[in-house]
């Protein structure tokens, strides 16, 4: 009998085939990500090798493929370049140290069980950030595909310099880039099962070798050292490590949000659970292994994950097999890439970045509300105007701001009844009737120090703005899951203030934890136990003179 969850022969064969395919694509993808991160070609290959195997052995996702990816590579460039100040040796050491610091952040977060941080960046903010980053990455590669030597210096300045130097476009490089771009997009459109990255690199290398494109002025990768990575710690000073702490936090947050979204999607479709805390630890170990092998921060690769799944992969065997293939290619096949044009790597990066662009989702945010779309636009604009790293900061601040605003200014409603409606509903939405001399008010959030003044002001305004005298303010507490000390004092002061103007405060549907706080703080006695009800209906009946349908306690 087959063990539950064990591999049968056919499944193992599919996983091995998927692993070989992913490994073959991972090498040229790693070269492209090295180019994007501003590092030697083998850095991306080494960032693929051990991290692939480490994550596969430790992660809870059966599908996720890790390695160098465009957003984290672009972030690495934006973080390390200002610190290195043109020193290439220091640049490489700082990039490696950044991988170690990011790995340490991941592991610490996993040990502290901070997996819920995957939901910290809201979808609108993350969409705006990723779309903006994709455009920045594409702008940074335009010089390579046009054959114009333009150093990236920000999205808008780079576009301006490209436009100013368009007359210096190198025709052979442009012709090659256009052909490779058409090939990649055609494969994505009509043959998505074929790896476009591998096809572009193979076609470009073959064309360069056969036509001697180097002699026409087309820039090529040149000699690539190859071999397996040595294990070593980077030569980074303590001051450098301290400067990388905050950037590592940002990288970990962005990387984990992306990895969680991808892994959850595949897990949901395949019917197995993903442990976010285990994912943190596995991603941390993958980044630590990248740092020990002279690579740079790594994360989830959406394209390679999709490639593994589309070729039948369904377990961690894919990652282990892919790592073995990368090791074999790194040791034996790197000299074959000597004639590879750098424009081909630019095309690979551009095609990968195009898959990050998601204008349709940005437009769909309008359906959820203008505020959601505005958040995405703000994050998008911040990334383009300020850069990728400051864009992460803006994205985090925007997410925090949205959370705080919605907690401090939550939805609330005056409730009423209407024919055909069971119970009490929002009077403004349902056109429900309210009771004379009685206001039923619902507050849809926990009551705590930040929103207690808002609650008091809203309650006070309802009473003062009523058409006639208000004898009772009945607060529906069903959505109030917590009351802190500040809110308890506010309720006591509000009760006294309302009583001085002839209005009595009453409560309904308070949950057990809230009732416990009311009991401990003496608010049950201050308000009056006969004015704290199990339901809104029983409260209305009792306050308007009819007997309640359930005893209050």
C-alpha positions as CSV (number, residue, x, y, z in Angstrom):
1,X,0.0,0.0,0.0
2,X,1.3,3.5,-0.9
3,X,2.0,5.7,2.1
4,X,-0.4,8.6,2.3
5,X,1.2,11.7,0.8
6,X,4.1,9.6,-0.6
7,X,5.3,9.9,-4.2
8,X,4.2,7.4,-6.7
9,X,6.5,6.8,-9.7
10,X,4.6,9.0,-12.2
11,X,4.5,11.9,-9.7
12,X,8.2,11.6,-9.0
13,X,9.0,11.7,-12.8
14,X,6.9,14.8,-13.2
15,X,8.7,16.5,-10.3
16,X,12.1,15.6,-11.7
17,X,11.2,16.9,-15.2
18,X,9.8,20.1,-13.6
19,X,13.0,20.5,-11.6
20,X,15.3,20.1,-14.6
21,X,13.2,22.7,-16.5
22,X,13.3,25.2,-13.6
23,X,17.0,24.7,-13.1
24,X,17.7,25.3,-16.8
25,X,15.8,28.5,-16.7
26,X,17.2,29.6,-13.4
27,X,20.7,30.1,-14.6
28,X,20.0,32.7,-17.3
29,X,17.5,34.3,-15.0
30,X,20.1,34.5,-12.3
31,X,22.5,36.2,-14.8
32,X,19.8,38.7,-15.6
33,X,19.1,39.5,-12.0
34,X,22.8,39.9,-11.3
35,X,22.9,42.5,-14.1
36,X,19.9,44.2,-12.5
37,X,21.5,44.2,-9.0
38,X,24.7,45.6,-10.4
39,X,26.8,42.5,-9.5
40,X,29.0,40.0,-11.4
41,X,27.1,37.4,-13.4
42,X,27.8,34.5,-11.0
43,X,26.2,36.3,-8.0
44,X,22.8,35.6,-9.5
45,X,23.6,32.0,-10.2
46,X,24.9,31.5,-6.7
47,X,21.8,33.1,-5.4
48,X,19.9,30.4,-7.2
49,X,21.9,27.4,-6.2
50,X,21.8,26.9,-2.4
51,X,18.7,29.0,-1.7
52,X,16.7,26.7,-4.0
53,X,17.6,23.6,-2.1
54,X,17.5,25.2,1.4
55,X,14.0,26.5,0.9
56,X,12.8,23.3,-0.7
57,X,14.0,21.4,2.4
58,X,12.6,23.9,5.0
59,X,9.5,25.6,3.4
60,X,5.9,24.5,3.8
61,X,4.9,25.4,0.2
62,X,5.2,22.5,-2.2
63,X,5.4,24.8,-5.2
64,X,7.3,28.0,-4.3
65,X,10.6,28.5,-6.1
66,X,13.0,31.0,-4.6
67,X,16.0,32.8,-6.0
68,X,17.0,36.2,-7.3
69,X,14.0,38.2,-8.5
70,X,13.6,41.6,-10.1
71,X,12.0,43.6,-7.2
72,X,14.6,42.5,-4.6
73,X,17.4,42.9,-7.1
74,X,16.3,46.5,-7.9
75,X,16.0,47.2,-4.2
76,X,19.5,45.7,-3.6
77,X,20.9,48.1,-6.2
78,X,19.1,51.2,-4.7
79,X,20.3,50.2,-1.1
80,X,23.9,49.3,-1.8
81,X,25.0,51.7,-4.5
82,X,24.9,54.9,-2.2
83,X,26.8,53.1,0.5
84,X,29.5,51.6,-1.8
85,X,30.3,55.0,-3.4
86,X,31.7,53.4,-6.6
87,X,33.9,50.8,-4.9
88,X,33.0,47.5,-6.7
89,X,34.6,45.3,-4.0
90,X,32.7,47.1,-1.2
91,X,29.6,46.9,-3.3
92,X,29.7,43.2,-3.6
93,X,30.5,42.8,0.1
94,X,27.6,45.0,1.1
95,X,25.1,43.2,-1.2
96,X,26.2,39.9,0.4
97,X,25.9,41.4,3.9
98,X,22.4,42.6,3.0
99,X,21.4,39.1,2.2
100,X,22.7,37.9,5.6
101,X,20.9,40.8,7.4
102,X,17.7,40.0,5.5
103,X,18.0,36.4,6.4
104,X,18.5,37.2,10.0
105,X,15.4,39.4,10.0
106,X,13.3,36.6,8.5
107,X,14.6,34.0,11.0
108,X,13.9,36.3,13.9
109,X,10.4,37.0,12.6
110,X,9.8,33.3,12.3
111,X,10.9,32.6,15.8
112,X,8.7,35.4,17.1
113,X,5.8,33.9,15.0
114,X,5.2,37.1,13.1
115,X,3.7,35.4,10.1
116,X,0.7,37.7,10.2
117,X,3.0,40.3,8.8
118,X,2.3,38.9,5.4
119,X,-1.0,40.9,5.5
120,X,0.7,44.1,6.7
121,X,1.0,45.7,3.3
122,X,-2.5,46.3,2.0
123,X,-3.3,45.1,-1.5
124,X,-3.7,48.6,-3.0
125,X,-0.4,49.8,-1.6
126,X,1.4,46.6,-2.7
127,X,-0.1,46.9,-6.2
128,X,1.0,50.5,-6.5
129,X,4.5,49.6,-5.2
130,X,5.0,46.6,-7.5
131,X,3.7,48.4,-10.6
132,X,6.0,51.4,-9.9
133,X,9.0,49.1,-9.3
134,X,8.3,47.3,-12.6
135,X,8.4,50.6,-14.5
136,X,11.7,51.6,-12.8
137,X,13.2,48.2,-13.7
138,X,12.2,48.5,-17.3
139,X,13.5,52.1,-17.5
140,X,16.9,50.9,-16.1
141,X,17.2,48.3,-18.9
142,X,16.2,50.6,-21.9
143,X,19.8,51.8,-22.3
144,X,21.0,48.2,-22.7
145,X,18.4,47.2,-25.3
146,X,19.0,50.5,-27.2
147,X,22.8,50.3,-27.0
148,X,22.9,53.7,-25.3
149,X,25.4,53.9,-22.3
150,X,23.1,55.6,-19.8
151,X,23.6,55.0,-16.0
152,X,20.3,54.7,-14.1
153,X,19.8,57.7,-11.9
154,X,16.1,57.5,-11.1
155,X,13.0,56.9,-13.2
156,X,12.3,60.4,-14.6
157,X,16.0,61.5,-15.0
158,X,16.8,58.2,-16.8
159,X,14.0,58.6,-19.2
160,X,15.1,62.2,-19.9
161,X,18.6,61.1,-20.6
162,X,17.4,58.3,-22.9
163,X,15.2,60.7,-24.8
164,X,18.1,63.2,-25.1
165,X,20.5,60.5,-26.4
166,X,18.1,58.7,-28.6
167,X,20.2,59.7,-31.6
168,X,23.1,57.6,-30.3
169,X,21.0,54.3,-30.5
170,X,23.2,51.4,-31.7
171,X,21.2,49.9,-34.6
172,X,22.6,46.3,-34.3
173,X,21.8,46.2,-30.6
174,X,18.4,47.7,-31.1
175,X,17.6,45.2,-33.9
176,X,18.8,42.2,-31.8
177,X,16.8,43.5,-28.8
178,X,13.6,43.9,-30.9
179,X,13.9,40.4,-32.3
180,X,14.4,38.9,-28.9
181,X,11.6,40.9,-27.4
182,X,9.2,39.7,-30.1
183,X,10.4,36.1,-29.6
184,X,9.8,36.3,-25.8
185,X,6.4,37.9,-26.1
186,X,5.3,35.5,-28.8
187,X,6.3,32.5,-26.7
188,X,4.4,34.0,-23.7
189,X,1.3,34.5,-25.9
190,X,1.2,31.3,-28.0
191,X,3.5,28.8,-26.3
192,X,3.4,29.7,-22.6
193,X,4.6,26.2,-21.6
194,X,8.0,27.0,-23.2
195,X,10.4,29.0,-21.0
196,X,10.8,32.3,-22.7
197,X,13.9,33.2,-20.7
198,X,15.7,30.1,-21.8
199,X,14.7,30.6,-25.4
200,X,15.9,34.3,-25.4
201,X,19.3,33.4,-23.9
202,X,19.8,30.4,-26.2
203,X,18.8,32.4,-29.4
204,X,20.9,35.4,-28.4
205,X,24.0,33.3,-27.6
206,X,23.7,31.3,-30.8
207,X,23.2,34.4,-32.9
208,X,26.1,36.2,-31.3
209,X,28.4,33.2,-31.8
210,X,27.4,32.6,-35.4
211,X,27.3,36.3,-36.6
212,X,30.2,37.5,-34.4
213,X,28.0,40.3,-33.0
214,X,30.8,41.5,-30.8
215,X,32.6,42.7,-33.9
216,X,29.6,44.9,-34.7
217,X,29.8,46.6,-31.4
218,X,27.2,44.6,-29.6
219,X,28.1,44.3,-25.9
220,X,28.5,40.8,-24.6
221,X,28.8,39.2,-21.2
222,X,32.3,37.9,-21.8
223,X,34.2,35.5,-19.6
224,X,32.1,34.1,-16.8
225,X,34.1,32.4,-14.1
226,X,31.8,29.5,-13.3
227,X,32.4,26.9,-10.7
228,X,30.7,26.2,-7.3
229,X,30.4,29.0,-4.8
230,X,32.9,29.2,-1.9
231,X,31.4,29.6,1.6
232,X,32.6,32.8,3.3
233,X,31.4,35.8,5.3
234,X,31.4,39.2,3.6
235,X,34.1,41.7,4.5
236,X,31.7,44.3,6.0
237,X,32.4,46.6,8.9
238,X,30.0,46.8,11.9
239,X,29.0,50.3,10.8
240,X,28.0,48.9,7.4
241,X,25.9,46.1,9.0
242,X,24.2,48.8,11.2
243,X,23.3,50.8,8.1
244,X,21.7,47.8,6.5
245,X,19.3,46.9,9.4
246,X,16.4,49.1,8.3
247,X,16.8,48.3,4.6
248,X,16.8,44.6,5.5
249,X,13.5,45.1,7.4
250,X,12.0,46.6,4.3
251,X,13.3,43.9,2.0
252,X,12.0,41.2,4.3
253,X,8.6,42.8,4.5
254,X,8.2,43.2,0.7
255,X,9.7,39.8,0.0
256,X,7.5,38.0,2.5
257,X,4.3,39.7,1.3
258,X,5.1,38.6,-2.2
259,X,6.1,35.0,-1.2
260,X,3.0,34.6,1.0
261,X,0.7,35.7,-1.8
262,X,2.2,33.3,-4.3
263,X,2.5,30.3,-1.9
264,X,-1.0,30.8,-0.6
265,X,-2.4,30.9,-4.1
266,X,-0.9,27.5,-5.1
267,X,-1.7,26.0,-1.7
268,X,-5.3,27.0,-2.0
269,X,-5.6,25.5,-5.5
270,X,-3.9,22.2,-4.5
271,X,-5.6,21.9,-1.1
272,X,-2.8,21.9,1.4
273,X,-1.9,24.3,4.3
274,X,1.0,26.8,4.3
275,X,2.5,27.7,7.7
276,X,3.5,31.4,7.5
277,X,6.0,31.2,10.4
278,X,7.7,28.2,8.8
279,X,7.8,30.2,5.6
280,X,9.6,33.1,7.4
281,X,12.2,30.7,8.7
282,X,12.7,29.0,5.4
283,X,13.1,32.3,3.5
284,X,15.5,33.4,6.2
285,X,17.6,30.3,5.8
286,X,17.6,30.8,2.0
287,X,18.9,34.3,2.4
288,X,21.5,33.3,4.9
289,X,22.7,30.7,2.4
290,X,22.7,33.3,-0.3
291,X,24.9,35.6,1.9
292,X,27.3,32.8,2.6
293,X,27.8,32.1,-1.1
294,X,28.5,35.7,-2.2
295,X,25.0,36.3,-3.6
296,X,22.4,38.9,-2.8
297,X,18.9,38.9,-1.2
298,X,16.6,36.4,-2.7
299,X,12.8,35.8,-2.6
300,X,10.0,34.1,-4.4
301,X,10.0,33.9,-8.2
302,X,6.5,34.0,-9.6
303,X,7.7,33.1,-13.1
304,X,9.8,30.0,-12.0
305,X,7.1,28.9,-9.6
306,X,4.6,29.0,-12.4
307,X,7.0,27.2,-14.7
308,X,7.5,24.4,-12.2
309,X,3.7,24.0,-11.6
310,X,2.9,24.1,-15.4
311,X,5.3,21.3,-16.1
312,X,3.8,19.1,-13.5
313,X,5.8,19.9,-10.4
314,X,3.9,19.4,-7.1
315,X,6.4,18.9,-4.4
316,X,9.7,20.1,-2.9
317,X,11.5,17.6,-5.1
318,X,11.3,20.3,-7.8
319,X,13.5,22.7,-5.8
320,X,16.0,20.1,-4.9
321,X,16.3,18.9,-8.5
322,X,16.5,22.4,-9.8
323,X,19.4,23.2,-7.4
324,X,21.3,20.1,-8.6
325,X,20.8,21.3,-12.2
326,X,22.0,24.8,-11.4
327,X,25.1,23.3,-9.7
328,X,25.9,21.2,-12.7
329,X,25.5,24.1,-15.1
330,X,27.5,26.5,-12.9
331,X,30.4,24.0,-12.7
332,X,30.5,23.0,-16.4
333,X,28.4,25.2,-18.8
334,X,29.2,28.9,-17.9
335,X,31.9,29.3,-20.6
336,X,29.2,28.7,-23.2
337,X,27.6,32.0,-22.2
338,X,30.7,34.1,-23.1
339,X,29.1,35.4,-26.4
340,X,25.8,36.2,-24.7
341,X,24.8,39.8,-25.5
342,X,24.0,42.0,-22.5
343,X,21.0,43.3,-24.4
344,X,19.5,39.8,-24.1
345,X,19.7,40.0,-20.3
346,X,18.0,43.4,-20.6
347,X,15.2,41.8,-22.6
348,X,14.8,39.0,-20.1
349,X,14.5,41.6,-17.3
350,X,12.0,43.7,-19.2
351,X,9.8,40.6,-20.0
352,X,9.9,39.6,-16.4
353,X,9.0,43.1,-15.3
354,X,6.1,43.2,-17.8
355,X,4.6,40.3,-15.9
356,X,4.7,42.5,-12.7
357,X,2.6,45.2,-14.3
358,X,-1.1,44.7,-13.4
359,X,-3.1,47.7,-14.6
360,X,-6.3,45.7,-14.6
361,X,-6.1,45.1,-10.9
362,X,-5.4,48.8,-10.3
363,X,-8.5,49.7,-12.3
364,X,-10.6,47.1,-10.4
365,X,-9.7,48.9,-7.1
366,X,-12.1,51.6,-8.1
367,X,-14.9,49.2,-7.5
368,X,-13.9,48.9,-3.9
369,X,-13.8,52.6,-3.6
370,X,-11.9,55.7,-4.7
371,X,-9.9,55.6,-1.5
372,X,-8.4,52.2,-2.4
373,X,-7.5,53.4,-5.9
374,X,-6.0,56.6,-4.4
375,X,-3.7,54.5,-2.1
376,X,-2.4,52.5,-5.0
377,X,-1.8,55.6,-7.1
378,X,0.1,57.3,-4.1
379,X,2.3,54.3,-3.7
380,X,2.9,54.1,-7.4
381,X,3.8,57.7,-7.7
382,X,6.1,57.6,-4.6
383,X,8.1,54.7,-6.1
384,X,8.5,56.5,-9.4
385,X,9.3,59.9,-7.9
386,X,11.4,58.9,-4.9
387,X,12.9,55.5,-5.9
388,X,12.4,51.9,-4.9
389,X,13.7,52.0,-1.3
390,X,11.9,55.2,-0.3
391,X,8.9,53.7,-2.1
392,X,9.0,50.8,0.4
393,X,8.9,53.3,3.3
394,X,6.0,55.2,1.7
395,X,4.2,52.0,1.2
396,X,4.6,51.0,4.8
397,X,3.6,54.4,6.1
398,X,0.5,54.4,3.8
399,X,-0.5,50.9,5.1
400,X,0.0,52.1,8.7
401,X,-1.9,55.3,7.9
402,X,-4.9,53.4,6.4
403,X,-5.0,51.0,9.4
404,X,-4.8,53.9,11.9
405,X,-7.4,56.0,10.1
406,X,-9.9,53.2,9.8
407,X,-9.4,52.3,13.5
408,X,-9.7,55.9,14.7
409,X,-12.6,56.9,12.3
410,X,-14.5,53.6,11.8
411,X,-17.9,53.2,10.2
412,X,-20.9,53.9,12.4
413,X,-24.6,54.2,12.0
414,X,-27.9,55.2,13.5
415,X,-30.2,52.2,13.4
416,X,-33.9,51.9,12.8
417,X,-36.6,49.4,11.7
418,X,-38.6,49.1,8.5
419,X,-41.3,46.8,7.2
420,X,-39.9,43.7,5.7
421,X,-36.6,44.1,7.6
422,X,-35.8,41.8,10.5
423,X,-34.1,43.6,13.4
424,X,-32.4,46.9,13.4
425,X,-30.5,48.2,10.3
426,X,-28.6,51.3,9.2
427,X,-31.4,53.9,8.9
428,X,-29.6,55.9,6.2
429,X,-29.0,52.9,4.0
430,X,-32.3,51.1,4.4
431,X,-34.6,54.0,4.9
432,X,-35.6,52.6,8.3
433,X,-37.7,54.5,10.9
434,X,-36.2,55.6,14.2
435,X,-38.0,56.0,17.5
436,X,-39.0,59.3,18.9
437,X,-36.9,60.2,22.0
438,X,-34.6,57.2,21.4
439,X,-31.4,57.0,19.3
440,X,-29.9,53.5,18.5
441,X,-26.3,54.0,17.6
442,X,-23.9,51.4,16.4
443,X,-20.1,51.8,16.5
444,X,-18.2,49.3,14.2
445,X,-14.8,49.0,15.9
446,X,-13.1,48.3,19.2
447,X,-13.2,51.2,21.6
448,X,-9.7,52.3,22.6
449,X,-7.7,55.5,23.4
450,X,-7.4,56.6,19.8
451,X,-11.1,56.5,18.8
452,X,-12.7,57.2,22.2
453,X,-12.8,61.0,21.6
454,X,-14.4,60.3,18.2
455,X,-17.0,58.0,19.7
456,X,-17.9,60.6,22.3
457,X,-18.1,63.4,19.7
458,X,-20.3,61.3,17.5
459,X,-22.7,60.4,20.3
460,X,-22.8,64.0,21.6
461,X,-23.5,65.2,18.0
462,X,-26.4,62.8,17.5
463,X,-28.1,63.9,20.7
464,X,-27.5,67.6,20.1
465,X,-28.6,67.3,16.4
466,X,-31.8,65.4,17.0
467,X,-35.1,67.0,16.0
468,X,-36.5,66.7,19.5
469,X,-35.5,65.8,23.1
470,X,-33.6,62.5,23.3
471,X,-34.5,60.5,26.4
472,X,-32.2,57.6,25.6
473,X,-29.0,56.9,23.6
474,X,-28.9,53.1,23.2
475,X,-25.4,52.0,21.9
476,X,-25.3,48.7,19.9
477,X,-22.0,47.2,21.0
478,X,-22.0,44.1,18.8
479,X,-19.0,45.3,16.8
480,X,-17.1,46.5,19.8
481,X,-14.7,43.7,20.6
482,X,-12.6,45.5,23.2
483,X,-12.8,48.4,25.6
484,X,-9.6,49.8,27.1
485,X,-9.2,52.0,30.2
486,X,-9.4,55.3,28.2
487,X,-12.6,54.2,26.5
488,X,-14.1,53.1,29.9
489,X,-13.4,56.5,31.4
490,X,-14.9,58.1,28.3
491,X,-18.1,56.1,28.6
492,X,-18.3,57.1,32.3
493,X,-17.9,60.8,31.4
494,X,-20.3,60.6,28.5
495,X,-22.9,59.0,30.7
496,X,-22.6,61.9,33.2
497,X,-22.7,64.5,30.5
498,X,-25.7,63.1,28.8
499,X,-27.5,62.6,32.1
500,X,-27.0,66.3,32.9
501,X,-28.9,67.1,29.7
502,X,-31.7,64.6,30.3
503,X,-30.5,61.8,28.2
504,X,-29.7,58.3,29.7
505,X,-27.0,56.1,28.2
506,X,-27.9,52.4,27.6
507,X,-26.0,49.5,26.0
508,X,-27.0,46.4,24.0
509,X,-25.3,43.3,22.7
510,X,-22.0,43.7,24.6
511,X,-19.8,40.7,24.2
512,X,-18.5,38.8,27.1
513,X,-15.0,40.3,27.2
514,X,-16.5,43.8,27.0
515,X,-19.1,43.0,29.7
516,X,-16.2,41.8,31.9
517,X,-14.5,45.2,31.5
518,X,-17.7,47.0,32.2
519,X,-18.0,44.9,35.4
520,X,-14.5,45.4,36.6
521,X,-14.5,49.2,36.0
522,X,-17.9,49.6,37.7
523,X,-19.5,50.9,34.5
524,X,-22.3,48.3,34.8
525,X,-23.4,49.9,38.0
526,X,-22.9,53.5,36.8
527,X,-24.9,53.0,33.7
528,X,-27.4,50.7,35.5
529,X,-27.7,47.0,35.1
530,X,-31.2,47.5,34.0
531,X,-29.9,49.5,31.0
532,X,-27.5,46.9,29.6
533,X,-29.4,44.6,27.3
534,X,-28.9,41.3,25.5
535,X,-30.4,42.7,22.2
536,X,-31.3,46.0,20.6
537,X,-34.9,44.9,20.4
538,X,-35.2,44.1,24.1
539,X,-33.5,47.4,24.9
540,X,-35.9,49.5,22.8
541,X,-38.9,47.7,24.4
542,X,-37.6,48.2,27.9
543,X,-36.6,51.9,27.4
544,X,-39.9,52.8,25.6
545,X,-42.0,51.1,28.3
546,X,-42.6,47.6,27.0
547,X,-41.3,44.6,28.9
548,X,-38.0,43.2,27.5
549,X,-38.0,39.9,25.6
550,X,-34.9,38.7,27.5
551,X,-33.5,39.6,30.9
552,X,-30.6,42.0,31.0
553,X,-27.6,41.3,33.1
